[in-house]
Amino acid sequence: MTHVNGAAVIAAALLVGAGIATAGYFVGQTIYNSQVAVNTAEVKGLAEKRVEADRAFWKIQYTVSGTSTSDMAQLYAQSEVDQKKIVALLLESGFEATELSPGVIDTSTEEFRDENQKLVEKKISLIGSIDVETAKVRKVAEVRSKLNTLVAQGLAITNNPPAYHFTKLNAIKPEMVKEATTNARIAANEFAVNAGVKVGGIKDAQQGGFLIRDVGEEYGDTKNIEKDVRVVTTITFYLTE
């Protein structure tokens, strides 16, 4: 039987352990050095596009008024006449019947009293509306002024401002993202030239949200027909020698 000296075993174990620890140190140091040697540049790329609204929403309201509930039947009849006049003008101006949606007629009552709370006057109003939803956005602006001819005939019309919407964002997204990415690489190249390096592949990319604003406005996207669409991408590029 072979007898192994205990001190020798301990010494051998220490040597092996030291070797493993040393190897681990060099492996770890190599990984660390490879990480700190990676140079990158984070840049932003902007893309902007001028578009036109492709959908318009326009509400027209009309009102008839009387002073007594006994006038209600006559008021309803007059309201129907006014509605037909407005619809006829819209159809004659080029809108389709499918683009028009007459709404319900609402009733409101106002009472005017003196300082002693005695009823001085009573006003009953019937308020109707017609919603116009159309892709003929330019025609809306044109026809709005034509309603003045009905006002001149005595119709009480509320010509509300239309809302213009751009609904084809998905169609322009790929092109705009590509442009923003290209502009980001241009910015990275300018940085690289000054730093004496070259731009490599993309390490990371983040796309910001698309923003739609009326032309000339800081807020809002329904007032004007013309819109500005913009998107910003943030891209990190590798830099090489």
Secondary structure, DSSP 8 states (H G I E B T S, - for coil): -----HHHHHHHHHHHHHHHHHHHHHHHHHHHHHHHT-EEEEEEEEEEEEEE--EEEEEEEEEEEESSGGGHHHHHHHHHHHHHHHHHHHHHTT--GGGEEE---EEEEEEEE-TT--EEEEEEEEEEEEEEEES-HHHHHHHHTTHHHHHHTT-EEEE---EEE---HHHHHHHHHHHHHHHHHHHHHHHHHHHT-EEEEEEEEEE---EEEETT-SS-SSS-SEEEEEEEEEEEEEEE-
